[in-house]
Amino acid sequence: MTERLTKLTRRQLLAGLAAAPATAGLFSAGVIPSIARAQTGTVVNMVGVTEAPALLSFVNTSSLIWSAHVSEGLLEFDFDMNPTPLLATEWEVAEDGLTYTFKLREGVKWHDGEDFTAEDVKFSILTAKQYHSRNRTTFSKIEEIETPDDYTVILHLSAPTPFLLKAFSSMESPIVPSHLYGPDENPLTHPNNTAPIGTGAYVFKEWVRGSHVVWEKNPNYWNPDLPKIDTLVAKFILDPSARTIAFETGDVDIGYRTPVPFRDLERLEATGHIDMTNLGYAYDPPNIVIVECNLRDETLSNLKVRQAIAHCIDREMINRVVFFNYATPSATPVVPYHAAFHLDEPSPYGFDIDAARALLTEAGYPDGITLTMEYVGDEQRILGEFLRAAMSRAGITIELRGQDMGTLIARVYRDQDYQLHLASISNLFDPQVGVQRLYYSPNIIQGVAFSNGTGYSDPEVDAWLEAAAVSLDLEERVALWAQIQRKVMQDVPSFPIVMSAWQTISNKRLADHTTNAEGFEGSMARMYVV
């Protein structure tokens, strides 16, 4: 298999994998795929708790976990969120915040041998501005991009974007090879999403659907000292108990966002060969676990129904029972991690089953209602079962519908065929990037995942979001975000529940897997085996 892949050109591999049917997984935790067994160097096995529909986060934010192995951004960020060079070696921001100038690294090659140039950066930013659920906001003020030479990019903004520089990481804004994208091709369905060609430390080799992904060391990487691992293997292990066993036996080496049940953390710590760290989450802080409503649905378009649902949510009890006190309750979509922006106020609709019943009657449903709830993964299933039990006491019957990530994205964002969606949504490094997309009406875009899937639209909220996006005054931004949070808490297009508790779990044989703010979502090029 390895010899055959070596003989293929990158274009042939890209086209072939895009056209190939999904292949059933053939191995369980502990069995390294054939391509990895053939390697004579070091192999690191990573665990995936779900399988995203793509491997590149260019226009699909469900793919953040693997994207940076292959595709790089302009910058990296240290633990204090200070920018450091990557594809850009120098940068300058004008005092008025309206011009950004980047000097690019010379001599970088795409994995297919083509030269990396400023045109790739220009294409990537403009395309992400149109299709990326978060960068539609982040890049919205970029009015023009100049490329005076192959290694200079100048961004001209129509208004300041105080958080813009932080957006140029590998996982958030990967640079893609513009020469592979034809003028009539749809970036949302482009084959580079599933068989990516990048400039990164690892080269994509194989994706067996339902089973594993393999990346191999890039022998032509622009930094000759990296990477330090020969082969990375991502194993998709959907059963949470099986993931715990895989860590215990050494069949997997590393996973992030607490990839095992919370009840198993002490058990893993007792093995003696497992490390845990909460470092590496400064760029992409713990998510808000949230239930979203489809406001296009006749039942859920009724505010009293949504208020009734809100009265059924006991966040403190959910934290104790479902998350073993590892999470942090939050009634607002801005997570407590963002201390300056987080509104530390309770829901206006506190836990009250009697109030929920009364509101349903007022809404015209004295005999109760039945709603579907979409979810992915075992952790969400457990939370869904808890919510189903609580809501049943108020006359709300919940039908849980579990599925893989690709099916959920199609159902919720493409087909809009859902009522409630139990989600885990990233705030990222600024609520303007991670939270605005959920409530900003221009982000109601059918087919774009993790955008404004509820269909919420409020002119006042739109105006506050737009003002906060361009203000260079932190106090003003904080005040605007307090108004935004209070309004959406009143309108309840969604129900924030808790901020997740995230740990990266690894075998002690691994070193330097978390070396900056991006953690597991970075390249992992500096990781090595001790």
MOMO-V825841 format. One record per pair of residues at least 6 apart in sequence whose C-alpha atoms are under 7 Angstrom apart, sorted by the first residue. I is the first residue (numbers start at 1). J is the second residue. Records with the same first field share a line. If there is no record, write none. Layout:
I=J ; J
This chain:
1=35
2=35
10=112
14=191 ; 192 ; 195
15=191
17=195
18=191 ; 194 ; 195
22=209
23=208 ; 209
24=209 ; 210 ; 211
25=208 ; 209 ; 210 ; 211
26=211
27=211
29=237 ; 246 ; 251
30=246 ; 251
36=43 ; 231
41=230
42=229 ; 230 ; 231
43=229 ; 230 ; 231 ; 232
44=231 ; 232 ; 233 ; 253
45=232 ; 233 ; 234 ; 235 ; 252 ; 253 ; 254
46=233 ; 234 ; 235 ; 252 ; 253 ; 254 ; 255
47=234 ; 235 ; 236 ; 237 ; 252 ; 254 ; 255
48=234 ; 235 ; 236 ; 237
49=236 ; 237 ; 238 ; 259
50=236 ; 238 ; 377 ; 405
51=236 ; 405
52=62 ; 63 ; 405 ; 406
53=405 ; 406
54=63 ; 193 ; 194
55=63 ; 66 ; 67 ; 193 ; 194
56=63 ; 67 ; 193 ; 194 ; 196
57=63 ; 64 ; 67 ; 171 ; 172 ; 174
58=128 ; 173 ; 174
59=128 ; 131 ; 132 ; 188
60=132 ; 449
64=171 ; 521
65=520 ; 521
66=521
67=171
68=170 ; 171 ; 521 ; 522 ; 523
69=200 ; 201 ; 202 ; 523 ; 524
70=197 ; 198 ; 199 ; 200 ; 201 ; 202 ; 203 ; 204
71=170 ; 174 ; 175 ; 198 ; 199 ; 200
72=170 ; 174 ; 175 ; 198 ; 199 ; 200
73=86 ; 87 ; 168 ; 169 ; 170 ; 173 ; 174 ; 175
74=86 ; 87 ; 88 ; 168 ; 169
75=83 ; 84 ; 85 ; 86 ; 87 ; 88 ; 168 ; 169
76=83 ; 84 ; 85 ; 86 ; 169
77=83 ; 84 ; 516 ; 517 ; 518
78=516 ; 517
79=282 ; 516 ; 517
81=283 ; 517
87=104 ; 105
88=102 ; 103 ; 104 ; 105
89=103 ; 104 ; 105
90=102 ; 103
91=101 ; 102 ; 103
92=100 ; 101 ; 102
93=99 ; 100 ; 101
94=100
97=160
98=156 ; 157 ; 158 ; 159 ; 160
99=154 ; 155 ; 156 ; 157
100=154 ; 155 ; 156
101=153 ; 154 ; 155
102=152 ; 153 ; 154
103=151 ; 152 ; 153
104=151 ; 152
106=151
108=115 ; 116 ; 222
109=115 ; 116 ; 199
110=116 ; 197 ; 198 ; 199
111=197 ; 198 ; 199 ; 203
117=150 ; 151
118=147 ; 150 ; 151 ; 152 ; 153
119=147
120=175 ; 176 ; 177 ; 178
121=175
122=145
123=178
124=175 ; 176
128=135 ; 136
129=135 ; 136 ; 139 ; 140
130=136
133=437 ; 448 ; 449 ; 450 ; 451
134=433 ; 434 ; 437
137=433
138=164 ; 433
141=157 ; 158 ; 159
142=155 ; 156 ; 157 ; 158
143=156 ; 157 ; 158
144=155 ; 156
145=153 ; 154 ; 155 ; 156
146=153 ; 154 ; 155
147=153 ; 154
159=470
160=470
161=469 ; 470
162=470 ; 472
167=173
170=522
171=521 ; 522
176=198
177=198
195=204
196=204
200=221
201=217 ; 218 ; 221 ; 226 ; 227 ; 525
202=215 ; 216 ; 217 ; 218
203=215 ; 216 ; 217 ; 218
204=214 ; 215 ; 216
205=214 ; 215 ; 216
206=213 ; 214
207=213 ; 214
210=236
211=235 ; 236
212=233 ; 234 ; 235 ; 236
213=233 ; 234 ; 235
214=232 ; 233 ; 234
215=231 ; 232 ; 233
216=230 ; 231 ; 232
217=227 ; 229 ; 230 ; 231
226=525 ; 526
227=525 ; 526
228=525 ; 526 ; 527 ; 528
229=527 ; 528
237=243
240=260 ; 261 ; 378
243=260
244=260
246=252
247=253
248=268 ; 271
253=506 ; 507
254=505 ; 506 ; 507
255=504 ; 505 ; 506
256=503 ; 504 ; 505 ; 520
257=502 ; 503 ; 504
258=502 ; 503 ; 504 ; 505
262=323 ; 324
268=274
273=507 ; 508
274=505 ; 506 ; 507 ; 508
275=505 ; 506 ; 507 ; 508
276=503 ; 504 ; 505 ; 506
277=503 ; 504 ; 505
278=502 ; 503 ; 504
280=514 ; 516 ; 517 ; 518 ; 519 ; 520
281=517 ; 518 ; 519
282=517 ; 518
283=428 ; 429 ; 517 ; 518
284=426 ; 427 ; 428 ; 429 ; 518
285=337 ; 427 ; 428
286=426 ; 499 ; 500 ; 501 ; 502
287=424 ; 425 ; 426 ; 427 ; 499 ; 500
288=333 ; 335 ; 424 ; 425 ; 426 ; 496 ; 498 ; 499 ; 500
289=423 ; 424 ; 425 ; 496 ; 497 ; 498 ; 499 ; 500
290=422 ; 423 ; 424 ; 494 ; 495 ; 496 ; 497
291=420 ; 421 ; 422 ; 423 ; 494 ; 495 ; 496
292=420 ; 421 ; 422 ; 454 ; 493 ; 494 ; 495
293=300 ; 419 ; 420 ; 421 ; 454 ; 493 ; 494
294=300 ; 418 ; 419 ; 420 ; 454 ; 455
295=301 ; 454 ; 455 ; 456
296=455
297=419
300=306
304=359 ; 360 ; 363
305=359 ; 360 ; 363
306=492
307=349 ; 492
308=356 ; 357 ; 359 ; 360
309=356
310=349 ; 495
311=349 ; 350 ; 351 ; 352 ; 353 ; 355 ; 356
312=351 ; 352 ; 353 ; 356 ; 390 ; 391
313=351
314=351
315=329 ; 497 ; 498
316=329
319=325 ; 327 ; 328 ; 329
322=382 ; 383
326=501
327=498 ; 499 ; 500 ; 501
328=498 ; 499 ; 500
329=497 ; 498 ; 499
330=496 ; 497 ; 498 ; 499
331=346 ; 347 ; 496 ; 497
332=343 ; 485 ; 489 ; 496
333=435 ; 496
334=341 ; 342 ; 427 ; 431 ; 435
335=342 ; 499
336=342
340=478
341=478 ; 481
343=482 ; 485
347=489
348=490
353=393 ; 394
356=394
357=394 ; 395
360=366 ; 368
367=395
368=395 ; 396
369=395 ; 396 ; 397
370=396 ; 397 ; 398
371=397 ; 398 ; 399 ; 419
372=398 ; 399 ; 400 ; 401 ; 418 ; 419 ; 420
373=398 ; 399 ; 400 ; 401 ; 419 ; 420 ; 421 ; 422
374=400 ; 401 ; 402 ; 420 ; 421 ; 422
375=381 ; 401 ; 402 ; 403 ; 421 ; 422 ; 423
376=402 ; 403 ; 404 ; 405
384=400
388=397 ; 398
391=397
409=449
411=417 ; 418
412=418 ; 453
413=446 ; 447 ; 448 ; 449 ; 453
414=446 ; 447
426=434
427=433 ; 434 ; 435
428=434
432=469
436=465
437=443 ; 451 ; 452
438=451 ; 452
439=452 ; 456 ; 457
440=452 ; 457 ; 462
441=456 ; 457 ; 462
443=451 ; 452
444=451 ; 452 ; 453 ; 455
454=493
456=493
461=484
464=480 ; 484
468=477 ; 480
471=477
509=529 ; 530
510=527 ; 528 ; 529 ; 530
511=527 ; 528 ; 529 ; 530
512=526 ; 527 ; 528
513=524 ; 526 ; 527
514=520
